[in-house]
Structure formats: structure tokens, C-alpha cells
Amino acid sequence: MGINDLDYLTVALPKGKLFSPSADLLAQAGLSADGLEESSRKLVLVNEQAKVKFIISKTADVPTYVEYGAADIGVIGKDVLEESGQEVYELLDLGFGQCHLMMAVPEGERRQHLEDYAHTRVATKFPRIAERFFSEHGMQMEYIKLNGSIELGPIVGLSESIVDIVETGTTLRENHLVEIVRIMDATARLISNRVSFQMKFERIHRLVEDLQEILKKGK
Ligand code: PRP
């Protein structure tokens, strides 16, 4: 599979919110497979005619599959890509999956300056990005790694703040949290294994061009 199988293009897709828009977009560029649906429990799907294999993984693992060449290419949010620190090529901004990473605190716990939160605890799924951001502001923090429902952290007294993704703002509002500072914007990206990009250059390059056309038309 992957870089050893030159006839096939192996694509890693994340479960979750990016799955459907990714599968739809790739299908428009001719990459599809029977049974490629969010509800499917199948982890590998093959389209022998189109010479495509899809692997369906946990969102945070997509960059890992691509870095190690288990997948040639993949779709992943810029936020998860940055956090992973994996050595892959970022080929294209796919435009969907718009969100931003920010720091939030409970209403009523607002402090005057960002620096006033120095030395407090931050609950987050993104400790690397958070640490980079706070160190750039000269702030030392204590990072508590959570794997989901980050908003719970300050509500139950686990942390003073969170660094998390906001899409619509509903989760913040419903949990009485307020945004303090925006850290980065993110959208879905097409990424490639570095060796695959050389070995399967024509196919990947053509795909990027096709996707660019499709995205342009969709605007
Ligand atoms: C993400 C994020 C927030 C929520 C933001 O969580 O961590 O909790 O979505 O979206 P909103 O601004 O539209 O409310 P996700 O649903 O991916 O699950 P998780 O909490 O398990 O990470």
C-alpha cells in the first residue's frame, strides 16, 4: 500500500466533520469508491477501476498516515496539521472546514490583559500550538491535554482557560465562555507524503489542478 504501490493512489480521509465535504470534492475530481460514506465502518475502500484506495482514520491521525507513506495524500484541517508537526507537503487550501483556534475563559473571569493569564492552566487538544502562541507573548502556562469536550475544563475547575476550535460559536455560548484572543484561522488542506509526491508526481499534480478548477468554479 501507499508509496510501495505505484499503481494506486492511497487517500487518507478523516472521520468527522471534514469527511463528507472531502469525499464530495474528491468524487468531483474522479476519486471515489463504492461504500465511501460517513456511516460506513469499513476502514479501507478500494476502487479498482479508478486505482484509488481510501483509508478512513481518526482525524488527528491523518498526518501520521501521510508522513509515513501509508497514505500518499490526505485531507486534514490546518489546525490539526500544525499541531501534528508531521513532515508532509501541504498542496492546497480546500476552503471548507472554516474555523479558528482561540483562547476562551468563563464569562466573569475576564482579565484586563492577555498577560494577566500567565502561569494559569489551559485545557486543550492543541498543546503545541498553544505553547508556541503563549511563548511568543512571553507567557509560561500549564497545559492540560484533553481529547474532546475541552469546554468542560474551566467549568469543572480543571483549568482557568481553554484553547480550542470555534466554528459557529454555539459551544462557547452554551457553556458561558468568552473568546479572549484569536490564535489562528484554519481550513481543510490537501497534504501529500513527500516521497509519493515525487514518485506519483503526475497523478498528484493533475489532481491538484483538477481540484483547483473545481474550487474556482464553486466560488
Ligand atoms: C469542536 C470544538 C468545539 C466545537 C466548536 O468540537 O472542539 O467543541 O467543535 O464548534 P461550534 O463553535 O460550532 O460550537 P468537536 O465537535 O469536533 O468535538 P470534540 O469536542 O470532541 O473535539
Boltz pocket constraint, residues with backbone or C-beta under 6 A from the ligand:
constraints:
  - pocket:
      binder: B
      contacts: [[A, 147], [A, 148], [A, 149], [A, 150], [A, 151], [A, 164], [A, 165], [A, 166], [A, 167], [A, 168], [A, 169], [A, 170], [A, 171], [A, 172]]
      max_distance: 6.0
